[in-house]
Amino acid sequence: MRSVRRCSRTGCTNPAVATLTYAYADSTAVVGPLATYSEPHSYDLCEEHALRLTVPRGWEVVRHEGEFAVPQPSVDDLTALAEAVREAGRADRPVEPPEVPSTTGRRGHLRVLPDPVDD
């Protein structure tokens, strides 16, 4: 089941219904239906922010025609979740041993420092 994605605008907690993508080479902002997956170079917007989006002078906005709708979980999403829970709870499932860090090779750049002792 997909979790509800929220609007990317700071302080907005409304559910996302649209995806904003910039085409910098064309000076265009594209606002379309919510993408299936969250992409690193796109922004999820609620309906209010999707409809009110403004762009810099000289840019163009291409908007989705029609209404935006909050995506509902599908039967496939619920089935996938149920299968994942069943798989994780299987007693005969092999357990991966934790990876033991190698003592050879490059040492990490982080280290623990002791607390200073007050004299």
C-alpha positions in Angstrom: 0.0 0.0 0.0 1.5 3.3 -0.9 1.8 5.9 1.8 0.1 9.2 1.3 2.6 11.7 -0.2 2.4 15.2 1.1 2.8 18.5 -0.7 6.4 19.5 -1.1 5.7 23.2 -0.2 7.1 24.1 3.1 4.5 24.0 5.9 1.8 22.4 3.7 0.5 19.1 5.0 -2.1 18.5 2.4 -2.0 15.3 0.3 -0.2 15.6 -3.0 -2.3 15.3 -6.2 0.0 16.7 -8.8 3.7 16.6 -9.8 5.7 19.6 -10.8 8.6 19.1 -13.2 10.9 21.8 -14.6 12.2 21.8 -18.2 15.0 24.3 -17.7 16.2 24.2 -21.4 12.7 25.2 -22.5 11.9 27.6 -19.6 8.8 25.5 -18.8 7.2 24.2 -15.7 4.9 21.2 -16.2 2.2 20.4 -13.7 0.6 17.0 -14.3 -1.1 14.2 -12.4 0.7 12.8 -9.5 3.6 10.6 -10.7 3.6 7.0 -9.6 6.9 7.4 -7.8 8.5 10.4 -6.2 11.4 11.5 -8.3 14.4 13.5 -7.0 14.0 16.3 -9.6 10.3 16.8 -9.3 7.9 18.1 -6.6 4.6 16.8 -5.3 2.0 19.5 -4.9 -1.5 19.6 -3.3 -4.3 20.9 -5.5 -4.2 24.4 -4.1 -0.5 24.8 -4.9 -0.8 23.1 -8.3 -3.4 25.5 -9.4 -1.8 28.6 -8.0 1.8 27.9 -9.2 3.4 31.0 -10.8 6.7 31.0 -12.7 9.3 33.7 -13.4 8.8 36.2 -16.2 9.6 34.5 -19.6 8.7 31.0 -18.4 5.6 29.0 -19.4 3.4 26.8 -17.4 1.9 23.7 -18.9 -0.9 22.4 -16.7 -2.9 19.2 -16.7 -6.4 19.8 -18.0 -9.1 18.3 -15.6 -9.4 17.7 -12.0 -6.6 16.4 -9.7 -7.5 13.5 -7.4 -5.9 12.0 -4.4 -4.7 8.5 -5.4 -6.4 5.7 -3.6 -4.7 2.4 -2.7 -5.5 -0.3 -5.2 -6.1 -4.0 -4.6 -2.6 -4.7 -6.0 -1.1 -2.4 -3.4 -3.0 -4.2 -0.6 -2.1 -7.6 -1.9 1.6 -6.6 -2.2 1.6 -5.4 1.4 -0.1 -8.6 2.7 2.5 -10.7 0.8 5.4 -8.7 2.3 4.0 -9.1 5.8 3.5 -12.9 5.3 7.1 -13.3 3.9 8.6 -11.3 6.7 6.8 -13.5 9.3 7.7 -16.9 7.8 9.5 -19.1 10.4 11.5 -21.0 7.7 12.8 -17.7 6.1 16.6 -17.7 6.1 18.0 -14.9 8.3 20.9 -13.0 6.8 23.8 -12.8 9.3 24.9 -9.2 10.0 27.8 -8.0 8.0 31.0 -7.9 10.1 33.1 -4.9 9.2 36.5 -5.7 7.9 39.5 -4.8 10.0 41.6 -4.3 6.9 41.4 -1.5 4.4 40.4 2.1 4.9 39.3 3.2 8.3 36.1 5.2 8.7 36.4 9.0 9.0 34.1 9.1 12.1 35.3 8.2 15.6 34.0 8.4 19.2 35.7 10.9 21.4 35.6 10.5 25.2 33.8 13.1 27.3 36.3 15.7 28.7 37.1 15.1 32.4 36.5 18.0 34.7 39.4 18.7 37.1 
